[in-house]
Amino acid sequence: MALSNQKTSLFFRLSISVTVFGALFNFIPWSLIILGAVGMVIFHSIQFFQKQDRIPLDYARQLLIVSFSCNFIISILHLPFGHALTVLTKTALLIFLLLYIKSILSSFIENTQNNLLLPNISRGNLSFILADLAIVYIVIASLFKILHWEFGILNANLLLVIGLFSALISILASPKNIGS
């Protein structure tokens, strides 16, 4: 029995929600958090293998989800070798971010006519770019918060504030005729 893409996507998003809420708040039991992390790996793997044309960004996303989930489970259960998985998760995050930003930039350049970025930015393009950057910042902030990472002044709170302001600006810059 094959799961449809909609059901797989729904279960994957529910798994992410359970894992993130469980990591951020203390009222969800650790067994449910582990179930959410395992669900993220399972349902994203199903999506990954059902996809016909995979690009390097898909492989980077899969590596990031698997390494993050394993690292998170090992840190919850206080098992050994957590530092090796932390390094793998950070490396997977860097690879994913580089490929994701490259994807954003290439789609933006493709959508502009003359490769001159500043004169051709419309409100819609600016809104989409800022929304993509907001997603990147918020995801990174969640990872920083869950895994207790901090690099000097770069911490989860700062990244979350930048991500939320980017999301707010993307909403304000969006064309007003989208809803009608």
C-alpha positions in Angstrom: 0.0 0.0 0.0 1.6 3.3 -1.1 0.9 6.5 0.7 -0.1 9.5 -1.4 2.1 12.5 -1.5 -0.5 14.5 0.4 -0.7 12.0 3.3 3.0 11.6 3.4 3.5 15.4 3.5 0.8 15.8 6.2 2.4 13.1 8.4 5.9 14.6 7.8 4.6 18.1 8.9 2.9 16.6 11.9 6.1 14.9 12.9 8.1 18.1 12.6 5.5 19.9 14.7 5.6 17.3 17.5 9.4 17.3 17.5 9.8 21.1 17.5 7.1 21.7 20.1 8.5 18.9 22.3 12.0 20.4 22.1 10.9 23.9 22.8 8.4 23.2 25.6 8.8 20.7 28.4 5.2 19.4 28.6 5.5 16.8 25.8 7.0 13.5 27.0 10.3 12.4 25.5 8.8 9.2 24.0 6.5 11.4 21.8 9.4 13.6 20.8 11.4 10.5 19.7 8.3 9.3 17.8 8.1 12.6 16.0 11.8 12.5 15.1 11.5 9.0 13.8 8.4 10.0 11.9 10.3 12.9 10.3 12.9 10.4 8.9 10.3 7.8 7.8 7.9 10.2 6.1 10.6 12.3 4.4 12.3 9.2 3.2 9.1 8.0 1.6 8.7 11.4 -0.1 12.4 11.2 -1.1 12.1 7.8 -2.7 8.8 8.6 -4.4 10.3 11.6 -6.1 11.4 10.8 -9.7 13.8 13.6 -10.4 16.1 14.2 -7.4 18.4 17.1 -7.3 21.4 17.7 -5.0 19.2 19.8 -2.7 16.9 16.8 -2.1 19.9 14.7 -1.0 21.1 17.5 1.2 17.7 17.8 2.8 17.5 14.1 3.4 20.9 14.0 5.0 20.0 17.0 7.2 16.8 15.4 8.4 18.3 12.1 9.1 21.4 13.5 10.9 19.3 16.0 12.9 16.8 13.3 14.0 19.6 10.9 15.0 21.5 13.7 16.8 18.3 14.8 18.6 17.4 11.3 19.7 21.0 10.6 20.9 21.0 13.8 22.9 17.6 13.1 24.5 18.7 9.6 25.6 22.2 10.8 26.6 23.9 8.1 24.4 27.6 8.3 23.5 29.0 9.6 20.2 26.7 12.6 20.2 29.5 15.0 19.2 30.2 13.1 16.0 26.5 13.4 15.0 26.6 17.1 16.0 29.4 17.7 13.5 27.6 15.7 10.9 24.4 17.7 11.5 26.3 21.0 11.3 28.0 19.9 8.0 24.6 18.8 6.6 23.1 22.1 7.6 25.8 24.1 5.8 25.5 22.0 2.7 21.8 22.3 2.7 21.9 26.1 3.2 24.4 26.6 0.4 22.4 24.5 -2.0 19.1 26.2 -0.9 20.5 29.7 -1.3 21.9 28.7 -4.7 18.5 27.5 -5.6 16.8 30.7 -4.5 19.3 32.9 -6.4 19.2 30.8 -9.5 15.3 30.9 -9.6 15.4 34.7 -9.0 18.0 35.3 -11.7 15.9 33.1 -14.0 12.8 35.2 -13.3 14.5 38.5 -14.0 15.0 39.4 -17.6 18.4 41.1 -17.8 20.3 39.6 -14.9 20.4 43.1 -13.4 19.1 42.4 -9.9 18.2 45.7 -8.5 16.3 47.4 -11.4 14.1 44.3 -12.0 12.9 43.6 -8.5 9.2 43.8 -8.4 7.2 43.6 -5.2 6.2 40.0 -5.8 9.8 38.9 -6.4 11.0 40.8 -3.3 8.2 39.2 -1.3 9.1 35.7 -2.4 12.8 36.2 -1.8 12.2 37.5 1.7 9.8 34.7 2.4 12.4 32.1 1.4 15.0 33.8 3.5 12.6 33.9 6.5 12.1 30.2 6.1 15.8 29.6 6.1 16.4 31.8 9.2 13.5 30.3 11.2 14.6 26.7 10.4 18.2 27.5 11.4 16.9 29.2 14.6 14.9 26.1 15.4 17.9 23.9 15.0 20.1 26.3 17.1 17.4 26.3 19.8 16.8 22.5 19.8 20.5 21.6 19.8 21.6 24.4 22.1 24.1 25.8 19.6 25.6 29.2 20.0 28.4 30.9 18.0 29.4 34.2 19.7 26.5 36.6 19.3 24.9 34.3 16.7 22.2 32.3 18.6 18.7 31.1 18.2 17.0 34.2 19.5 18.9 36.5 17.0 18.2 34.2 14.1 14.5 33.9 15.0 14.1 37.7 15.2 15.8 38.1 11.8 13.5 35.4 10.4 10.3 36.8 11.8 11.2 40.4 10.6 12.0 39.0 7.1 8.6 37.2 7.2 6.9 40.4 8.2 8.6 42.5 5.5 7.7 39.8 2.9 4.1 40.0 3.9 4.1 43.8 3.7 5.9 43.8 0.4 3.6 41.2 -1.2 1.2 42.3 -3.9 -2.2 43.1 -2.4 -4.2 41.3 -5.2 -3.0 37.8 -4.1 -6.1 37.1 -2.0 -8.7 38.3 -4.5 
